[in-house]
Amino acid sequence: MKSKIFIVITFCLMTGTVEAQTLRWRMLDNSIIPGYPRFEDIYFINSDIGWVVDFGGPIYKTYNSGNNWIRKGTVHYSRTIGYFNSEIGLIGTLDSSKPLYRSINGGESYYAVSLPVDAPRNIGGISIVNENVAYACGSYEIGKIIKSTDKGTTWKLVFNDPSIAKTITDCYFWTSDSGIAVGGYNTSFFGFGNSVIIRTTDGGETWQRVYNSPRTEEWCWKISFLSKKSGFVSIERHSGYSYVLKTTNGGYDWIEIPFQVYAQQGIGFINENTGWIGGWTGPTYQTTNGGILWQAISWGRNIGRFRFLNDTLAFAVGDRIYKYSIDVDNFPQEFPKSYILYQNYPNPFNPVTKIKFGIPLEGQLRAVNIRLMIYDALGKEVQILVNEKLFPGNHEFEFDGNNLSNGVYYYKLETQNLTEVKRMILLK
């Protein structure tokens, strides 16, 4: 007989949840105020050095992870930014006469790049692939993509096919050959068209349209990829209900996740479950269950871009500059000395028991992959109780076996450095 298992999960780091207490978004204390309604883009080459662009022109740079910002020149109508290394970087603009700028001195100065005559008239998205290769894309009316293999010195056109996409707003490449670009397809004004995603596997020589929205008056806007396989795309709409797009097979197929009536722009996911959306509608929204439910949160307005450096550090820009990082004040001062799986308590249990385990701090503070599974006496998997990244500390999960039969059960903890099984008894 099949039976359902109702699980109530509680996390604790000594007395509370590890992630909730230690990782958070906050407005930077010294966040500058944009001259235009919001900052358009932000880019970091490591945890300390980054740049932010203002559509009105000012470019700012930080050397200490956003704690302080220094004005570094002016590039008007700036929309996007990307850097190959600490010295060489690019800024894309909506200036049709000078759509792309380049710096070779860390942003101390920028010069307009000479582009091919068939290049896009503005640059809304830049994807830095490696130390030499980058892609850039735009625009609303005539969507095109260009590619550089020499750190942005010279460029060639690699996409200009209005039969599959007429608007290109952003691009993302996980290798020098494979990537996607997003935008829309229309027969007249871009705002009346459908959302579109195109994909290439040969460095832009050929492109395939892999998504075409059934709705009109919308276009894809920003891209957020967790890995080569898993990624998300936001959809901006004139009006009406909007959706988020998700792929789990490297952009070949896309599913639509319902969102709400909202003009989405910035989108960022830090794992399969937790992500954020912002845009011109105003508030920032968060999901912790892969987009099934969304909730307005207290930080950020008009967020246009998220940038993730790793699973504990990210930045976002909109009305201000925001940072996602560890809240040291709430992090424990003591850690388990090694991985440990405790005996559940109470044991025997009826029908609820608690399972506790500890994760040591090994070198750099970072989350590790954890799996905690429940098995019956025959070795059949009953439930995966935990399958995610958790931070060092003590964690406790509550298991409810109300709809299970009496008997012996087992729980197994799997980490990179430990596999351990313990026995528990359900007695009603």
RAVENGI-V87701 format. One record per pair of residues at least 6 apart in sequence whose ideal C-beta (glycine too) atoms are under 7 Angstrom apart, sorted by the first residue. I is the first residue (numbers start at 1). J is the second residue. D is the distance in whole Angstrom. If there is no record, write none. Layout:
<<I,J,D> <I,J,D>>
This chain:
<<3,403,4> <3,404,6> <4,403,5> <5,382,7> <5,383,5> <5,401,7> <5,403,6> <5,404,7> <6,400,5> <6,402,6> <6,403,7> <7,383,7> <7,385,6> <7,399,6> <7,400,6> <8,398,5> <8,400,6> <9,397,5> <9,398,7> <10,396,6> <10,397,7> <10,398,5> <11,17,4> <11,18,6> <11,395,6> <12,394,6> <12,395,6> <12,396,5> <13,21,6> <13,332,6> <13,393,4> <13,394,7> <14,332,5> <14,394,6> <18,390,6> <18,391,4> <18,393,5> <18,395,7> <19,391,7> <21,327,7> <21,330,4> <22,326,5> <22,327,5> <22,330,6> <22,331,5> <22,391,6> <23,312,7> <23,324,7> <23,326,6> <24,327,5> <25,299,5> <25,322,5> <25,324,5> <26,299,7> <26,322,7> <26,323,6> <27,299,6> <27,320,5> <27,322,5> <28,66,5> <28,321,5> <28,322,7> <28,323,6> <30,67,6> <30,68,6> <30,69,7> <31,320,4> <31,321,4> <32,60,6> <32,69,5> <34,54,5> <35,54,6> <35,56,4> <35,58,6> <36,54,6> <36,55,4> <36,56,4> <37,302,6> <38,302,4> <38,304,6> <38,317,7> <38,318,5> <38,319,5> <39,52,5> <39,53,7> <39,54,6> <39,317,4> <39,318,7> <39,321,7> <40,53,5> <40,54,7> <40,55,5> <40,78,6> <40,79,5> <40,80,7> <40,304,6> <41,53,5> <41,79,7> <41,80,5> <41,81,5> <41,305,5> <41,317,7> <42,50,6> <42,52,5> <42,305,6> <42,307,5> <42,315,5> <42,317,5> <42,321,7> <43,50,6> <43,51,6> <43,81,5> <43,82,6> <43,83,6> <43,307,6> <44,50,4> <44,307,6> <44,309,6> <44,315,6> <45,83,5> <45,85,6> <45,86,6> <47,65,6> <47,309,6> <47,313,6> <48,63,6> <48,64,6> <48,65,5> <49,62,7> <49,63,6> <49,86,6> <50,62,5> <50,66,7> <50,315,7> <51,59,6> <51,60,7> <51,61,5> <51,81,6> <51,83,7> <51,107,6> <52,60,5> <52,317,6> <52,321,6> <53,59,6> <53,78,4> <53,81,5> <53,91,6> <54,78,7> <55,77,6> <55,78,6> <55,79,7> <57,74,4> <57,75,6> <57,76,4> <57,78,7> <58,71,6> <58,74,6> <59,72,5> <59,73,5> <59,74,7> <59,75,6> <59,78,7> <59,107,6> <60,69,4> <60,70,7> <60,71,6> <60,72,6> <61,69,7> <61,70,5> <61,72,5> <61,107,5> <62,68,6> <62,69,5> <66,315,7> <66,321,6> <66,323,6> <72,107,4> <72,108,6> <73,107,7> <73,109,6> <73,110,6> <75,91,5> <75,93,6> <75,101,5> <75,110,5> <76,93,7> <76,95,6> <77,93,4> <77,94,4> <77,95,5> <78,91,5> <78,93,5> <79,92,5> <79,93,6> <79,94,5> <79,123,7> <79,124,5> <80,92,4> <80,123,6> <80,124,6> <80,125,6> <80,126,5> <81,89,7> <81,90,7> <81,91,5> <81,126,7> <82,89,6> <82,90,5> <82,126,4> <82,128,4> <82,134,6> <83,89,4> <83,128,7> <84,128,6> <84,131,6> <84,151,5> <85,131,6> <86,106,6> <87,104,6> <87,105,6> <87,106,5> <88,103,7> <88,104,5> <88,151,5> <88,152,7> <89,103,5> <89,107,6> <90,100,6> <90,101,7> <90,102,6> <90,126,6> <90,134,7> <90,152,5> <91,101,4> <91,110,6> <92,99,7> <92,100,6> <92,123,3> <92,124,6> <92,126,5> <92,136,6> <93,99,6> <93,101,7> <93,122,6> <93,123,6> <94,122,4> <95,122,7> <96,121,4> <96,122,6> <98,112,4> <99,115,7> <99,120,6> <99,121,6> <99,122,5> <99,123,5> <99,138,7> <100,113,4> <100,115,6> <100,123,5> <100,136,6> <101,110,4> <101,111,7> <101,112,6> <101,113,7> <102,110,7> <102,111,6> <102,113,5> <102,152,5> <103,109,6> <103,110,5> <113,152,7> <115,146,7> <115,155,6> <116,155,6> <116,156,6> <116,157,6> <118,157,5> <118,160,7> <119,144,7> <119,146,5> <119,155,6> <119,157,6> <120,137,7> <120,138,4> <120,139,5> <120,144,4> <120,146,7> <121,138,7> <121,139,5> <121,142,7> <122,138,4> <122,139,4> <123,136,5> <123,137,7> <123,138,5> <124,137,7> <124,138,4> <124,139,7> <124,169,5> <124,170,7> <125,136,7> <125,137,5> <125,169,6> <125,170,4> <125,171,5> <126,134,6> <126,136,5> <127,134,6> <127,135,5> <127,171,5> <127,172,5> <127,173,5> <127,179,7> <128,134,5> <129,173,5> <129,175,7> <129,176,5> <130,176,6> <132,149,6> <132,150,6> <132,151,6> <133,148,7> <133,149,5> <133,176,5> <134,148,5> <134,152,6> <135,145,6> <135,147,5> <135,171,5> <135,173,6> <135,179,7> <136,146,5> <137,144,7> <137,145,4> <137,168,4> <137,170,7> <137,171,4> <137,181,6> <138,144,7> <138,168,6> <139,168,7> <140,167,5> <140,190,5> <141,190,6> <143,165,5> <143,166,5> <143,167,5> <143,168,3> <143,183,5> <144,157,6> <144,159,6> <144,160,5> <144,168,6> <145,158,5> <145,159,4> <145,168,6> <145,171,6> <145,181,6> <145,204,6> <146,155,4> <146,156,6> <146,157,6> <146,158,7> <147,155,7> <147,156,6> <147,158,5> <147,203,7> <147,204,5> <148,154,6> <148,155,5> <158,204,3> <159,181,7> <159,204,6> <159,207,6> <161,207,6> <164,185,7> <164,198,6> <164,207,7> <164,209,4> <165,183,5> <165,185,6> <165,196,5> <165,198,5> <165,209,7> <166,184,7> <166,185,6> <166,186,5> <166,190,7> <166,193,7> <167,183,4> <167,184,4> <167,186,7> <167,190,4> <167,193,7> <167,219,5> <168,181,5> <168,183,4> <169,182,6> <169,183,5> <169,219,7> <169,220,6> <169,221,5> <170,182,5> <170,221,7> <170,222,5> <170,223,5> <171,179,6> <171,180,7> <171,181,4> <172,179,6> <172,180,6> <172,223,4> <172,225,6> <173,179,3> <174,225,7> <174,228,5> <176,203,6> <177,201,6> <177,202,6> <177,203,5> <178,200,7> <178,201,5> <179,200,6> <180,197,6> <180,198,7> <180,199,5> <180,223,7> <180,251,5> <181,198,5> <182,197,5> <182,220,3> <182,223,6> <182,233,5> <183,196,6> <183,219,6> <183,220,6> <184,190,6> <184,193,4> <184,194,6> <184,195,6> <184,196,5> <184,219,3> <184,220,7> <185,193,5> <185,194,5> <185,196,5> <185,212,7> <186,192,5> <186,193,3> <190,219,6> <191,217,6> <191,238,6> <192,216,6> <192,217,6> <193,216,7> <193,219,6> <194,212,6> <194,213,4> <194,215,7> <194,216,6> <195,213,4> <195,218,5> <195,219,6> <195,220,5> <195,235,5> <196,209,6> <196,211,7> <196,212,6> <196,220,7> <197,210,5> <197,211,4> <197,220,6> <197,233,6> <197,251,7> <197,254,6> <198,207,5> <198,208,7> <198,209,5> <198,210,7> <199,207,7> <199,208,5> <199,210,5> <199,251,5> <200,206,6> <200,207,5> <210,251,6> <210,252,6> <210,254,7> <211,245,7> <211,254,4> <217,237,6> <217,238,4> <217,239,7> <218,235,5> <218,236,7> <218,237,4> <219,236,6> <220,233,5> <220,235,6> <221,234,5> <221,235,7> <221,236,5> <221,264,6> <221,265,5> <222,234,5> <222,265,6> <222,266,6> <222,267,5> <222,305,7> <223,231,7> <223,233,5> <224,231,6> <224,232,5> <224,267,5> <224,268,5> <224,269,5> <224,306,6> <225,231,4> <226,269,6> <226,271,7> <226,272,7> <228,250,6> <229,248,6> <229,249,6> <229,250,5> <230,247,7> <230,248,5> <230,272,7> <231,247,5> <231,251,7> <232,244,6> <232,245,7> <232,246,5> <232,267,6> <232,269,5> <232,275,7> <233,245,4> <234,244,6> <234,264,4> <234,265,6> <234,267,4> <234,277,6> <235,242,5> <235,243,6> <235,244,7> <235,245,7> <235,264,6> <236,263,5> <236,264,6> <236,265,6> <236,279,7> <237,263,6> <240,261,6> <241,260,7> <241,261,6> <242,259,5> <242,260,7> <242,261,7> <242,262,5> <242,264,6> <243,256,4> <243,257,6> <243,258,6> <243,259,6> <244,257,4> <244,259,5> <244,267,7> <244,291,6> <245,254,5> <245,256,6> <246,254,7> <246,255,5> <246,257,6> <247,253,6> <247,254,5> <257,291,4> <259,277,7> <259,294,6> <260,294,7> <262,279,6> <262,281,5> <263,279,5> <263,280,5> <263,281,5> <264,277,5> <264,279,5> <265,278,6> <265,279,4> <265,280,6> <265,304,5> <266,277,7> <266,278,4> <266,279,6> <266,303,4> <266,304,5> <266,305,5> <266,306,5> <266,316,6> <266,318,7> <267,275,7> <267,277,5> <267,306,7> <268,275,6> <268,276,5> <268,306,3> <268,308,6> <268,314,7> <268,316,7> <269,275,3> <270,308,6> <270,311,6> <270,314,7> <271,389,7> <272,290,6> <273,288,6> <273,289,6> <273,290,5> <274,287,7> <274,288,5> <275,287,5> <276,284,6> <276,285,7> <276,286,5> <276,306,7> <277,285,5> <278,284,5> <278,300,6> <278,302,7> <278,303,2> <278,304,7> <278,318,6> <279,302,7> <279,303,7> <280,302,6> <282,301,5> <282,302,7> <283,296,5> <283,301,7> <284,297,6> <284,299,6> <284,300,4> <284,303,5> <285,294,5> <285,295,7> <285,296,6> <285,297,7> <286,294,7> <286,295,6> <286,297,5> <287,293,6> <287,294,5> <299,322,6> <300,316,6> <300,318,6> <300,322,6> <301,318,6> <301,319,5> <302,318,4> <302,319,5> <303,316,5> <303,318,4> <304,317,6> <304,318,6> <305,316,7> <305,317,5> <306,314,6> <306,316,5> <307,314,6> <307,315,5> <308,314,4> <311,367,6> <311,389,6> <312,325,7> <312,326,6> <312,366,6> <312,367,7> <313,324,7> <313,325,5> <314,324,4> <315,321,7> <315,322,7> <315,323,6> <316,322,4> <326,365,7> <332,393,5> <335,360,6> <335,361,4> <335,392,5> <335,393,6> <336,358,3> <336,359,7> <336,360,5> <336,394,7> <337,360,6> <338,360,5> <339,358,7> <339,359,6> <339,360,6> <339,415,6> <339,417,6> <339,418,4> <340,357,6> <340,358,4> <341,357,5> <341,413,4> <341,420,4> <341,422,6> <342,356,4> <342,357,6> <343,422,6> <344,353,5> <344,354,6> <344,355,5> <344,411,7> <344,422,7> <344,424,5> <345,353,7> <345,354,6> <346,353,6> <347,353,6> <347,424,5> <347,425,6> <348,425,4> <348,426,7> <348,427,4> <349,424,7> <349,426,6> <350,426,7> <350,427,6> <350,428,5> <351,400,6> <351,401,5> <351,402,4> <351,426,7> <351,428,6> <352,398,6> <352,399,7> <352,400,5> <353,399,6> <353,424,6> <354,396,6> <354,398,5> <355,372,7> <355,397,5> <355,399,6> <355,411,6> <356,394,6> <356,395,7> <356,396,5> <357,395,6> <357,413,5> <358,394,5> <359,368,6> <359,390,6> <359,392,5> <359,393,6> <360,392,6> <361,392,4> <365,392,7> <367,389,4> <367,390,6> <367,391,5> <368,389,6> <368,390,7> <368,415,6> <368,416,6> <369,389,6> <369,415,7> <369,416,7> <370,386,5> <370,388,7> <370,390,5> <370,415,6> <371,384,7> <371,386,6> <371,387,5> <371,414,4> <372,385,5> <372,386,4> <372,397,7> <372,411,7> <372,413,5> <373,381,6> <373,384,5> <373,385,7> <373,411,7> <373,412,5> <374,382,4> <374,383,5> <374,385,6> <374,399,7> <374,409,6> <374,411,5> <375,381,6> <375,382,6> <375,409,7> <375,410,4> <375,412,7> <376,382,6> <376,409,6> <377,407,6> <377,408,5> <385,397,6> <385,399,6> <386,397,6> <401,426,5> <404,426,6> <406,426,6> <406,427,6> <406,428,6> <407,426,6> <408,423,6> <408,425,6> <409,424,5> <409,426,6> <410,421,6> <410,422,7> <410,423,6> <411,422,6> <411,424,6> <412,419,7> <412,421,5> <413,420,5>>
